[in-house]
């Protein structure tokens, strides 16, 4: 606490409101060479035991190998406005009601992560970056009074003039090497500043940073897609790259009200189509977002639509799904659909549908996973004998990222999805 002699400033109480050819012949199996993002170049081989962390229905802040969880005080009621007091060149404040930002050693995404802060954390801002986007803070409800840097938009000071604070650091952002690899391979793209804007909107609306959901048809509703952690994850060569991401998210294995067998894009938008006892007359998409409050939606829809729906109708429906997601502050991660091998007509329709999906992702500037591309060098294109659904390895474990299991479609999808979630965690959720 400052001496009385320094308390000559005027105490000001600011009430803050809580913060895009030719007909296809039937393919034949080709020599196996999986086209997926390689693991980080800095990988050091380590034993990979089965991972069996317990997941609860309520997201929790889970420390990673390099992050120490920070102690917190008893939370204030979320509807209680915060008094921000200017005291001799400092600002007393707290994290915003729905935010969970990283505390970093230096300003910018290149800064070492010291911990993740929750809504209970209070702090004293003692400095800022020149552009005022980052704050240097001292935790006031931490016994060790630790210091670090936090992104200002994720605090209750996001709409406050912080020019009273001295400039004490220069922003240095990390070079997104995994995203560069994704761009070069063409499998993951579109993780841009717009994703960050959507995320910040969702935080202000109360979305949960540790939560993702699924939107789609039977390929998405399947228990083989990102199953429960209790099934035993073996990340193999991707252990160092993805372990923190697996621990970060809390909704593996969770059923989605916006995914179902035989669905097309229209079903996702149809009033009262699913679970009326839960959703009433709401469309499945809006109901799922309202109940789960996710930060991310993994969206793959179109395999059924490509069987006969007019392409323009499908494109309008997919565009509306993206628009609703953005409105709700949920980052929509679109995915191309897998090849259809049941006949040449369906195979060509799948190609046409994937052009539409890519165009929508570019138009709305949202992330894209090119699952179709990732499957191209897998045996039988990673598709099961029915010619439609992804294949499953003989042991049934689609989260065992061994060379053998990565010959199968669901395992490849899970790896690509985790890499997309990892990119968002690293470069959007800061």
TORKOL-4160 file (C-alpha; in steps of 0.2 Angstrom, whole numbers, padded with zeros to 4 digits, m for minus):
430
<pt num="1" X="0000" Y="0000" Z="0000"/>
<pt num="2" X="0007" Y="0017" Z="m0005"/>
<pt num="3" X="0011" Y="0030" Z="0009"/>
<pt num="4" X="m0002" Y="0043" Z="0013"/>
<pt num="5" X="0009" Y="0056" Z="0005"/>
<pt num="6" X="0007" Y="0047" Z="m0012"/>
<pt num="7" X="m0012" Y="0046" Z="m0010"/>
<pt num="8" X="m0014" Y="0063" Z="m0018"/>
<pt num="9" X="m0022" Y="0057" Z="m0034"/>
<pt num="10" X="m0041" Y="0057" Z="m0036"/>
<pt num="11" X="m0050" Y="0041" Z="m0032"/>
<pt num="12" X="m0061" Y="0037" Z="m0047"/>
<pt num="13" X="m0074" Y="0023" Z="m0046"/>
<pt num="14" X="m0077" Y="0016" Z="m0063"/>
<pt num="15" X="m0091" Y="0004" Z="m0065"/>
<pt num="16" X="m0087" Y="m0009" Z="m0078"/>
<pt num="17" X="m0100" Y="m0019" Z="m0087"/>
<pt num="18" X="m0094" Y="m0037" Z="m0088"/>
<pt num="19" X="m0083" Y="m0037" Z="m0103"/>
<pt num="20" X="m0069" Y="m0096" Z="m0226"/>
<pt num="21" X="m0066" Y="m0157" Z="m0318"/>
<pt num="22" X="m0065" Y="m0172" Z="m0322"/>
<pt num="23" X="m0077" Y="m0187" Z="m0316"/>
<pt num="24" X="m0069" Y="m0197" Z="m0302"/>
<pt num="25" X="m0064" Y="m0215" Z="m0305"/>
<pt num="26" X="m0064" Y="m0227" Z="m0291"/>
<pt num="27" X="m0047" Y="m0225" Z="m0282"/>
<pt num="28" X="m0037" Y="m0240" Z="m0278"/>
<pt num="29" X="m0026" Y="m0242" Z="m0262"/>
<pt num="30" X="m0009" Y="m0234" Z="m0264"/>
<pt num="31" X="0007" Y="m0236" Z="m0254"/>
<pt num="32" X="0004" Y="m0229" Z="m0237"/>
<pt num="33" X="0012" Y="m0212" Z="m0233"/>
<pt num="34" X="0001" Y="m0202" Z="m0222"/>
<pt num="35" X="0000" Y="m0183" Z="m0226"/>
<pt num="36" X="m0003" Y="m0175" Z="m0209"/>
<pt num="37" X="0006" Y="m0162" Z="m0200"/>
<pt num="38" X="0023" Y="m0168" Z="m0193"/>
<pt num="39" X="0027" Y="m0166" Z="m0175"/>
<pt num="40" X="0036" Y="m0151" Z="m0169"/>
<pt num="41" X="0054" Y="m0151" Z="m0175"/>
<pt num="42" X="0061" Y="m0150" Z="m0157"/>
<pt num="43" X="0053" Y="m0166" Z="m0152"/>
<pt num="44" X="0064" Y="m0177" Z="m0141"/>
<pt num="45" X="0058" Y="m0195" Z="m0140"/>
<pt num="46" X="0051" Y="m0200" Z="m0123"/>
<pt num="47" X="0041" Y="m0215" Z="m0117"/>
<pt num="48" X="0022" Y="m0213" Z="m0121"/>
<pt num="49" X="0012" Y="m0222" Z="m0108"/>
<pt num="50" X="m0007" Y="m0223" Z="m0110"/>
<pt num="51" X="m0014" Y="m0206" Z="m0104"/>
<pt num="52" X="m0029" Y="m0208" Z="m0093"/>
<pt num="53" X="m0033" Y="m0192" Z="m0085"/>
<pt num="54" X="m0050" Y="m0190" Z="m0077"/>
<pt num="55" X="m0062" Y="m0177" Z="m0085"/>
<pt num="56" X="m0076" Y="m0169" Z="m0076"/>
<pt num="57" X="m0091" Y="m0161" Z="m0084"/>
<pt num="58" X="m0085" Y="m0144" Z="m0077"/>
<pt num="59" X="m0070" Y="m0136" Z="m0085"/>
<pt num="60" X="m0055" Y="m0134" Z="m0073"/>
<pt num="61" X="m0039" Y="m0125" Z="m0074"/>
<pt num="62" X="m0026" Y="m0139" Z="m0076"/>
<pt num="63" X="m0008" Y="m0135" Z="m0074"/>
<pt num="64" X="0004" Y="m0140" Z="m0088"/>
<pt num="65" X="0022" Y="m0146" Z="m0086"/>
<pt num="66" X="0028" Y="m0128" Z="m0088"/>
<pt num="67" X="0014" Y="m0119" Z="m0079"/>
<pt num="68" X="0011" Y="m0117" Z="m0061"/>
<pt num="69" X="m0007" Y="m0115" Z="m0056"/>
<pt num="70" X="m0010" Y="m0099" Z="m0047"/>
<pt num="71" X="m0019" Y="m0098" Z="m0030"/>
<pt num="72" X="m0035" Y="m0088" Z="m0030"/>
<pt num="73" X="m0046" Y="m0080" Z="m0018"/>
<pt num="74" X="m0065" Y="m0082" Z="m0015"/>
<pt num="75" X="m0073" Y="m0075" Z="m0031"/>
<pt num="76" X="m0084" Y="m0060" Z="m0031"/>
<pt num="77" X="m0102" Y="m0061" Z="m0037"/>
<pt num="78" X="m0101" Y="m0060" Z="m0056"/>
<pt num="79" X="m0114" Y="m0046" Z="m0056"/>
<pt num="80" X="m0105" Y="m0035" Z="m0044"/>
<pt num="81" X="m0096" Y="m0021" Z="m0053"/>
<pt num="82" X="m0078" Y="m0018" Z="m0049"/>
<pt num="83" X="m0072" Y="m0002" Z="m0042"/>
<pt num="84" X="m0055" Y="0003" Z="m0051"/>
<pt num="85" X="m0045" Y="0014" Z="m0040"/>
<pt num="86" X="m0031" Y="0025" Z="m0047"/>
<pt num="87" X="m0018" Y="0025" Z="m0034"/>
<pt num="88" X="m0002" Y="0035" Z="m0037"/>
<pt num="89" X="0001" Y="0028" Z="m0055"/>
<pt num="90" X="m0006" Y="0010" Z="m0052"/>
<pt num="91" X="m0023" Y="0002" Z="m0055"/>
<pt num="92" X="m0032" Y="m0010" Z="m0044"/>
<pt num="93" X="m0043" Y="m0022" Z="m0054"/>
<pt num="94" X="m0046" Y="m0040" Z="m0058"/>
<pt num="95" X="m0049" Y="m0053" Z="m0072"/>
<pt num="96" X="m0065" Y="m0051" Z="m0081"/>
<pt num="97" X="m0080" Y="m0062" Z="m0076"/>
<pt num="98" X="m0078" Y="m0075" Z="m0089"/>
<pt num="99" X="m0060" Y="m0074" Z="m0094"/>
<pt num="100" X="m0045" Y="m0086" Z="m0090"/>
<pt num="101" X="m0030" Y="m0077" Z="m0098"/>
<pt num="102" X="m0012" Y="m0083" Z="m0097"/>
<pt num="103" X="0000" Y="m0074" Z="m0085"/>
<pt num="104" X="0016" Y="m0072" Z="m0095"/>
<pt num="105" X="0034" Y="m0067" Z="m0090"/>
<pt num="106" X="0035" Y="m0054" Z="m0103"/>
<pt num="107" X="0022" Y="m0045" Z="m0114"/>
<pt num="108" X="0017" Y="m0054" Z="m0130"/>
<pt num="109" X="0014" Y="m0072" Z="m0135"/>
<pt num="110" X="0033" Y="m0075" Z="m0135"/>
<pt num="111" X="0032" Y="m0073" Z="m0116"/>
<pt num="112" X="0035" Y="m0088" Z="m0105"/>
<pt num="113" X="0018" Y="m0094" Z="m0098"/>
<pt num="114" X="0019" Y="m0093" Z="m0079"/>
<pt num="115" X="0001" Y="m0099" Z="m0076"/>
<pt num="116" X="m0017" Y="m0097" Z="m0081"/>
<pt num="117" X="m0028" Y="m0084" Z="m0071"/>
<pt num="118" X="m0046" Y="m0087" Z="m0067"/>
<pt num="119" X="m0060" Y="m0075" Z="m0063"/>
<pt num="120" X="m0056" Y="m0075" Z="m0044"/>
<pt num="121" X="m0039" Y="m0066" Z="m0047"/>
<pt num="122" X="m0037" Y="m0048" Z="m0042"/>
<pt num="123" X="m0021" Y="m0038" Z="m0046"/>
<pt num="124" X="m0013" Y="m0021" Z="m0046"/>
<pt num="125" X="m0008" Y="m0015" Z="m0063"/>
<pt num="126" X="0010" Y="m0007" Z="m0062"/>
<pt num="127" X="0015" Y="m0005" Z="m0080"/>
<pt num="128" X="0009" Y="m0007" Z="m0098"/>
<pt num="129" X="0015" Y="m0010" Z="m0116"/>
<pt num="130" X="0017" Y="0005" Z="m0127"/>
<pt num="131" X="0001" Y="0001" Z="m0136"/>
<pt num="132" X="m0008" Y="m0003" Z="m0120"/>
<pt num="133" X="m0013" Y="m0020" Z="m0126"/>
<pt num="134" X="m0003" Y="m0029" Z="m0112"/>
<pt num="135" X="m0003" Y="m0025" Z="m0093"/>
<pt num="136" X="0011" Y="m0029" Z="m0081"/>
<pt num="137" X="0002" Y="m0034" Z="m0065"/>
<pt num="138" X="0006" Y="m0039" Z="m0047"/>
<pt num="139" X="m0007" Y="m0052" Z="m0040"/>
<pt num="140" X="m0014" Y="m0045" Z="m0024"/>
<pt num="141" X="m0023" Y="m0061" Z="m0019"/>
<pt num="142" X="m0007" Y="m0072" Z="m0021"/>
<pt num="143" X="0003" Y="m0075" Z="m0006"/>
<pt num="144" X="0019" Y="m0073" Z="m0015"/>
<pt num="145" X="0013" Y="m0057" Z="m0024"/>
<pt num="146" X="0020" Y="m0063" Z="m0040"/>
<pt num="147" X="0021" Y="m0052" Z="m0055"/>
<pt num="148" X="0019" Y="m0055" Z="m0074"/>
<pt num="149" X="0010" Y="m0049" Z="m0090"/>
<pt num="150" X="m0008" Y="m0051" Z="m0095"/>
<pt num="151" X="m0018" Y="m0047" Z="m0111"/>
<pt num="152" X="m0028" Y="m0031" Z="m0106"/>
<pt num="153" X="m0044" Y="m0036" Z="m0116"/>
<pt num="154" X="m0046" Y="m0051" Z="m0104"/>
<pt num="155" X="m0047" Y="m0040" Z="m0088"/>
<pt num="156" X="m0059" Y="m0028" Z="m0081"/>
<pt num="157" X="m0048" Y="m0014" Z="m0087"/>
<pt num="158" X="m0051" Y="m0017" Z="m0105"/>
<pt num="159" X="m0062" Y="m0002" Z="m0107"/>
<pt num="160" X="m0052" Y="0009" Z="m0095"/>
<pt num="161" X="m0039" Y="0022" Z="m0100"/>
<pt num="162" X="m0023" Y="0015" Z="m0094"/>
<pt num="163" X="m0012" Y="0029" Z="m0100"/>
<pt num="164" X="m0008" Y="0033" Z="m0082"/>
<pt num="165" X="0003" Y="0018" Z="m0081"/>
<pt num="166" X="0021" Y="0019" Z="m0086"/>
<pt num="167" X="0027" Y="0009" Z="m0101"/>
<pt num="168" X="0037" Y="m0005" Z="m0094"/>
<pt num="169" X="0039" Y="m0018" Z="m0108"/>
<pt num="170" X="0039" Y="m0021" Z="m0127"/>
<pt num="171" X="0027" Y="m0033" Z="m0135"/>
<pt num="172" X="0036" Y="m0048" Z="m0143"/>
<pt num="173" X="0024" Y="m0061" Z="m0151"/>
<pt num="174" X="0029" Y="m0079" Z="m0155"/>
<pt num="175" X="0033" Y="m0085" Z="m0172"/>
<pt num="176" X="0019" Y="m0098" Z="m0175"/>
<pt num="177" X="0030" Y="m0112" Z="m0182"/>
<pt num="178" X="0016" Y="m0125" Z="m0181"/>
<pt num="179" X="0005" Y="m0114" Z="m0191"/>
<pt num="180" X="0018" Y="m0112" Z="m0204"/>
<pt num="181" X="0020" Y="m0130" Z="m0205"/>
<pt num="182" X="0001" Y="m0132" Z="m0207"/>
<pt num="183" X="0001" Y="m0118" Z="m0220"/>
<pt num="184" X="0014" Y="m0127" Z="m0230"/>
<pt num="185" X="0005" Y="m0144" Z="m0230"/>
<pt num="186" X="m0012" Y="m0135" Z="m0233"/>
<pt num="187" X="m0021" Y="m0146" Z="m0220"/>
<pt num="188" X="m0024" Y="m0132" Z="m0207"/>
<pt num="189" X="m0026" Y="m0114" Z="m0212"/>
<pt num="190" X="m0036" Y="m0099" Z="m0207"/>
<pt num="191" X="m0030" Y="m0097" Z="m0189"/>
<pt num="192" X="m0030" Y="m0078" Z="m0191"/>
<pt num="193" X="m0033" Y="m0062" Z="m0181"/>
<pt num="194" X="m0052" Y="m0065" Z="m0184"/>
<pt num="195" X="m0052" Y="m0080" Z="m0174"/>
<pt num="196" X="m0045" Y="m0070" Z="m0160"/>
<pt num="197" X="m0059" Y="m0057" Z="m0162"/>
<pt num="198" X="m0072" Y="m0071" Z="m0161"/>
<pt num="199" X="m0064" Y="m0078" Z="m0146"/>
<pt num="200" X="m0064" Y="m0061" Z="m0137"/>
<pt num="201" X="m0082" Y="m0059" Z="m0141"/>
<pt num="202" X="m0086" Y="m0076" Z="m0134"/>
<pt num="203" X="m0077" Y="m0072" Z="m0118"/>
<pt num="204" X="m0087" Y="m0057" Z="m0115"/>
<pt num="205" X="m0103" Y="m0068" Z="m0118"/>
<pt num="206" X="m0098" Y="m0081" Z="m0105"/>
<pt num="207" X="m0090" Y="m0094" Z="m0116"/>
<pt num="208" X="m0078" Y="m0106" Z="m0108"/>
<pt num="209" X="m0060" Y="m0106" Z="m0114"/>
<pt num="210" X="m0058" Y="m0125" Z="m0110"/>
<pt num="211" X="m0073" Y="m0131" Z="m0119"/>
<pt num="212" X="m0075" Y="m0136" Z="m0137"/>
<pt num="213" X="m0090" Y="m0145" Z="m0146"/>
<pt num="214" X="m0094" Y="m0155" Z="m0161"/>
<pt num="215" X="m0106" Y="m0150" Z="m0175"/>
<pt num="216" X="m0110" Y="m0163" Z="m0189"/>
<pt num="217" X="m0117" Y="m0180" Z="m0195"/>
<pt num="218" X="m0113" Y="m0198" Z="m0190"/>
<pt num="219" X="m0095" Y="m0196" Z="m0193"/>
<pt num="220" X="m0094" Y="m0182" Z="m0180"/>
<pt num="221" X="m0106" Y="m0190" Z="m0168"/>
<pt num="222" X="m0096" Y="m0206" Z="m0168"/>
<pt num="223" X="m0088" Y="m0212" Z="m0152"/>
<pt num="224" X="m0072" Y="m0214" Z="m0162"/>
<pt num="225" X="m0070" Y="m0195" Z="m0164"/>
<pt num="226" X="m0061" Y="m0187" Z="m0150"/>
<pt num="227" X="m0067" Y="m0201" Z="m0137"/>
<pt num="228" X="m0065" Y="m0199" Z="m0119"/>
<pt num="229" X="m0048" Y="m0198" Z="m0111"/>
<pt num="230" X="m0052" Y="m0213" Z="m0101"/>
<pt num="231" X="m0049" Y="m0224" Z="m0116"/>
<pt num="232" X="m0031" Y="m0221" Z="m0116"/>
<pt num="233" X="m0022" Y="m0209" Z="m0127"/>
<pt num="234" X="m0005" Y="m0213" Z="m0134"/>
<pt num="235" X="0001" Y="m0198" Z="m0143"/>
<pt num="236" X="0017" Y="m0206" Z="m0149"/>
<pt num="237" X="0029" Y="m0194" Z="m0159"/>
<pt num="238" X="0016" Y="m0180" Z="m0155"/>
<pt num="239" X="0018" Y="m0182" Z="m0136"/>
<pt num="240" X="0028" Y="m0166" Z="m0134"/>
<pt num="241" X="0017" Y="m0156" Z="m0146"/>
<pt num="242" X="0000" Y="m0161" Z="m0140"/>
<pt num="243" X="0001" Y="m0167" Z="m0122"/>
<pt num="244" X="m0003" Y="m0149" Z="m0115"/>
<pt num="245" X="m0018" Y="m0147" Z="m0127"/>
<pt num="246" X="m0025" Y="m0164" Z="m0122"/>
<pt num="247" X="m0025" Y="m0158" Z="m0104"/>
<pt num="248" X="m0031" Y="m0141" Z="m0108"/>
<pt num="249" X="m0048" Y="m0145" Z="m0116"/>
<pt num="250" X="m0062" Y="m0154" Z="m0105"/>
<pt num="251" X="m0075" Y="m0160" Z="m0117"/>
<pt num="252" X="m0067" Y="m0176" Z="m0125"/>
<pt num="253" X="m0080" Y="m0189" Z="m0127"/>
<pt num="254" X="m0095" Y="m0177" Z="m0124"/>
<pt num="255" X="m0110" Y="m0180" Z="m0134"/>
<pt num="256" X="m0116" Y="m0165" Z="m0144"/>
<pt num="257" X="m0134" Y="m0159" Z="m0147"/>
<pt num="258" X="m0128" Y="m0152" Z="m0164"/>
<pt num="259" X="m0122" Y="m0169" Z="m0171"/>
<pt num="260" X="m0132" Y="m0184" Z="m0176"/>
<pt num="261" X="m0133" Y="m0199" Z="m0188"/>
<pt num="262" X="m0139" Y="m0195" Z="m0205"/>
<pt num="263" X="m0140" Y="m0176" Z="m0203"/>
<pt num="264" X="m0137" Y="m0163" Z="m0216"/>
<pt num="265" X="m0134" Y="m0145" Z="m0213"/>
<pt num="266" X="m0152" Y="m0141" Z="m0213"/>
<pt num="267" X="m0155" Y="m0152" Z="m0198"/>
<pt num="268" X="m0143" Y="m0142" Z="m0188"/>
<pt num="269" X="m0153" Y="m0126" Z="m0191"/>
<pt num="270" X="m0170" Y="m0133" Z="m0189"/>
<pt num="271" X="m0181" Y="m0127" Z="m0175"/>
<pt num="272" X="m0185" Y="m0140" Z="m0162"/>
<pt num="273" X="m0176" Y="m0154" Z="m0172"/>
<pt num="274" X="m0167" Y="m0162" Z="m0158"/>
<pt num="275" X="m0170" Y="m0165" Z="m0139"/>
<pt num="276" X="m0186" Y="m0154" Z="m0137"/>
<pt num="277" X="m0186" Y="m0158" Z="m0119"/>
<pt num="278" X="m0169" Y="m0149" Z="m0117"/>
<pt num="279" X="m0170" Y="m0137" Z="m0132"/>
<pt num="280" X="m0188" Y="m0133" Z="m0134"/>
<pt num="281" X="m0190" Y="m0125" Z="m0151"/>
<pt num="282" X="m0172" Y="m0120" Z="m0153"/>
<pt num="283" X="m0162" Y="m0126" Z="m0167"/>
<pt num="284" X="m0149" Y="m0139" Z="m0162"/>
<pt num="285" X="m0134" Y="m0127" Z="m0165"/>
<pt num="286" X="m0141" Y="m0113" Z="m0154"/>
<pt num="287" X="m0146" Y="m0125" Z="m0141"/>
<pt num="288" X="m0129" Y="m0133" Z="m0140"/>
<pt num="289" X="m0120" Y="m0117" Z="m0139"/>
<pt num="290" X="m0132" Y="m0110" Z="m0126"/>
<pt num="291" X="m0130" Y="m0126" Z="m0114"/>
<pt num="292" X="m0111" Y="m0129" Z="m0117"/>
<pt num="293" X="m0104" Y="m0112" Z="m0120"/>
<pt num="294" X="m0089" Y="m0118" Z="m0130"/>
<pt num="295" X="m0075" Y="m0107" Z="m0136"/>
<pt num="296" X="m0073" Y="m0118" Z="m0152"/>
<pt num="297" X="m0084" Y="m0129" Z="m0163"/>
<pt num="298" X="m0077" Y="m0142" Z="m0174"/>
<pt num="299" X="m0089" Y="m0142" Z="m0189"/>
<pt num="300" X="m0089" Y="m0156" Z="m0202"/>
<pt num="301" X="m0106" Y="m0157" Z="m0211"/>
<pt num="302" X="m0110" Y="m0161" Z="m0230"/>
<pt num="303" X="m0107" Y="m0180" Z="m0233"/>
<pt num="304" X="m0126" Y="m0183" Z="m0233"/>
<pt num="305" X="m0130" Y="m0166" Z="m0241"/>
<pt num="306" X="m0119" Y="m0171" Z="m0256"/>
<pt num="307" X="m0130" Y="m0186" Z="m0259"/>
<pt num="308" X="m0143" Y="m0175" Z="m0267"/>
<pt num="309" X="m0145" Y="m0158" Z="m0260"/>
<pt num="310" X="m0144" Y="m0143" Z="m0271"/>
<pt num="311" X="m0126" Y="m0136" Z="m0269"/>
<pt num="312" X="m0132" Y="m0118" Z="m0267"/>
<pt num="313" X="m0144" Y="m0123" Z="m0253"/>
<pt num="314" X="m0130" Y="m0132" Z="m0244"/>
<pt num="315" X="m0119" Y="m0117" Z="m0246"/>
<pt num="316" X="m0132" Y="m0106" Z="m0238"/>
<pt num="317" X="m0135" Y="m0118" Z="m0224"/>
<pt num="318" X="m0116" Y="m0119" Z="m0220"/>
<pt num="319" X="m0114" Y="m0101" Z="m0221"/>
<pt num="320" X="m0128" Y="m0098" Z="m0209"/>
<pt num="321" X="m0120" Y="m0111" Z="m0197"/>
<pt num="322" X="m0104" Y="m0101" Z="m0198"/>
<pt num="323" X="m0113" Y="m0084" Z="m0195"/>
<pt num="324" X="m0122" Y="m0091" Z="m0180"/>
<pt num="325" X="m0106" Y="m0097" Z="m0173"/>
<pt num="326" X="m0097" Y="m0080" Z="m0175"/>
<pt num="327" X="m0113" Y="m0071" Z="m0167"/>
<pt num="328" X="m0111" Y="m0082" Z="m0152"/>
<pt num="329" X="m0093" Y="m0080" Z="m0150"/>
<pt num="330" X="m0089" Y="m0098" Z="m0155"/>
<pt num="331" X="m0074" Y="m0100" Z="m0166"/>
<pt num="332" X="m0080" Y="m0111" Z="m0181"/>
<pt num="333" X="m0067" Y="m0123" Z="m0187"/>
<pt num="334" X="m0073" Y="m0130" Z="m0203"/>
<pt num="335" X="m0068" Y="m0147" Z="m0210"/>
<pt num="336" X="m0068" Y="m0154" Z="m0228"/>
<pt num="337" X="m0078" Y="m0170" Z="m0229"/>
<pt num="338" X="m0069" Y="m0187" Z="m0233"/>
<pt num="339" X="m0069" Y="m0195" Z="m0250"/>
<pt num="340" X="m0084" Y="m0205" Z="m0255"/>
<pt num="341" X="m0079" Y="m0221" Z="m0263"/>
<pt num="342" X="m0096" Y="m0229" Z="m0266"/>
<pt num="343" X="m0097" Y="m0223" Z="m0284"/>
<pt num="344" X="m0090" Y="m0211" Z="m0296"/>
<pt num="345" X="m0104" Y="m0198" Z="m0295"/>
<pt num="346" X="m0104" Y="m0198" Z="m0276"/>
<pt num="347" X="m0085" Y="m0196" Z="m0277"/>
<pt num="348" X="m0086" Y="m0181" Z="m0288"/>
<pt num="349" X="m0100" Y="m0173" Z="m0277"/>
<pt num="350" X="m0088" Y="m0174" Z="m0262"/>
<pt num="351" X="m0075" Y="m0165" Z="m0272"/>
<pt num="352" X="m0088" Y="m0151" Z="m0276"/>
<pt num="353" X="m0093" Y="m0150" Z="m0258"/>
<pt num="354" X="m0076" Y="m0148" Z="m0252"/>
<pt num="355" X="m0074" Y="m0133" Z="m0264"/>
<pt num="356" X="m0089" Y="m0125" Z="m0256"/>
<pt num="357" X="m0082" Y="m0128" Z="m0239"/>
<pt num="358" X="m0066" Y="m0120" Z="m0243"/>
<pt num="359" X="m0074" Y="m0105" Z="m0251"/>
<pt num="360" X="m0085" Y="m0103" Z="m0235"/>
<pt num="361" X="m0070" Y="m0104" Z="m0224"/>
<pt num="362" X="m0061" Y="m0091" Z="m0234"/>
<pt num="363" X="m0076" Y="m0079" Z="m0235"/>
<pt num="364" X="m0079" Y="m0079" Z="m0217"/>
<pt num="365" X="m0060" Y="m0079" Z="m0213"/>
<pt num="366" X="m0062" Y="m0094" Z="m0201"/>
<pt num="367" X="m0050" Y="m0109" Z="m0198"/>
<pt num="368" X="m0051" Y="m0124" Z="m0209"/>
<pt num="369" X="m0045" Y="m0142" Z="m0207"/>
<pt num="370" X="m0043" Y="m0151" Z="m0224"/>
<pt num="371" X="m0047" Y="m0168" Z="m0219"/>
<pt num="372" X="m0050" Y="m0174" Z="m0237"/>
<pt num="373" X="m0032" Y="m0169" Z="m0240"/>
<pt num="374" X="m0025" Y="m0178" Z="m0225"/>
<pt num="375" X="m0033" Y="m0194" Z="m0230"/>
<pt num="376" X="m0026" Y="m0195" Z="m0248"/>
<pt num="377" X="m0011" Y="m0206" Z="m0245"/>
<pt num="378" X="m0019" Y="m0217" Z="m0232"/>
<pt num="379" X="m0024" Y="m0235" Z="m0237"/>
<pt num="380" X="m0040" Y="m0234" Z="m0246"/>
<pt num="381" X="m0040" Y="m0216" Z="m0242"/>
<pt num="382" X="m0044" Y="m0220" Z="m0224"/>
<pt num="383" X="m0062" Y="m0225" Z="m0229"/>
<pt num="384" X="m0070" Y="m0241" Z="m0223"/>
<pt num="385" X="m0078" Y="m0254" Z="m0234"/>
<pt num="386" X="m0094" Y="m0245" Z="m0235"/>
<pt num="387" X="m0086" Y="m0232" Z="m0245"/>
<pt num="388" X="m0092" Y="m0218" Z="m0234"/>
<pt num="389" X="m0086" Y="m0218" Z="m0216"/>
<pt num="390" X="m0068" Y="m0217" Z="m0210"/>
<pt num="391" X="m0060" Y="m0233" Z="m0205"/>
<pt num="392" X="m0055" Y="m0239" Z="m0188"/>
<pt num="393" X="m0039" Y="m0248" Z="m0183"/>
<pt num="394" X="m0041" Y="m0266" Z="m0178"/>
<pt num="395" X="m0038" Y="m0262" Z="m0159"/>
<pt num="396" X="m0052" Y="m0249" Z="m0160"/>
<pt num="397" X="m0041" Y="m0236" Z="m0152"/>
<pt num="398" X="m0042" Y="m0220" Z="m0163"/>
<pt num="399" X="m0032" Y="m0210" Z="m0151"/>
<pt num="400" X="m0016" Y="m0221" Z="m0152"/>
<pt num="401" X="m0005" Y="m0211" Z="m0164"/>
<pt num="402" X="0007" Y="m0225" Z="m0169"/>
<pt num="403" X="0012" Y="m0228" Z="m0187"/>
<pt num="404" X="0000" Y="m0243" Z="m0188"/>
<pt num="405" X="m0015" Y="m0234" Z="m0181"/>
<pt num="406" X="m0012" Y="m0219" Z="m0192"/>
<pt num="407" X="m0016" Y="m0229" Z="m0207"/>
<pt num="408" X="m0035" Y="m0227" Z="m0203"/>
<pt num="409" X="m0047" Y="m0213" Z="m0206"/>
<pt num="410" X="m0053" Y="m0209" Z="m0188"/>
<pt num="411" X="m0036" Y="m0209" Z="m0181"/>
<pt num="412" X="m0030" Y="m0197" Z="m0194"/>
<pt num="413" X="m0045" Y="m0186" Z="m0191"/>
<pt num="414" X="m0042" Y="m0186" Z="m0172"/>
<pt num="415" X="m0024" Y="m0181" Z="m0175"/>
<pt num="416" X="m0028" Y="m0166" Z="m0187"/>
<pt num="417" X="m0042" Y="m0160" Z="m0175"/>
<pt num="418" X="m0030" Y="m0160" Z="m0160"/>
<pt num="419" X="m0017" Y="m0150" Z="m0170"/>
<pt num="420" X="m0031" Y="m0137" Z="m0175"/>
<pt num="421" X="m0036" Y="m0136" Z="m0156"/>
<pt num="422" X="m0018" Y="m0135" Z="m0152"/>
<pt num="423" X="m0015" Y="m0120" Z="m0164"/>
<pt num="424" X="m0030" Y="m0111" Z="m0156"/>
<pt num="425" X="m0024" Y="m0114" Z="m0138"/>
<pt num="426" X="m0006" Y="m0107" Z="m0143"/>
<pt num="427" X="m0011" Y="m0093" Z="m0154"/>
<pt num="428" X="m0028" Y="m0087" Z="m0150"/>
<pt num="429" X="m0032" Y="m0091" Z="m0132"/>
<pt num="430" X="m0019" Y="m0079" Z="m0124"/>
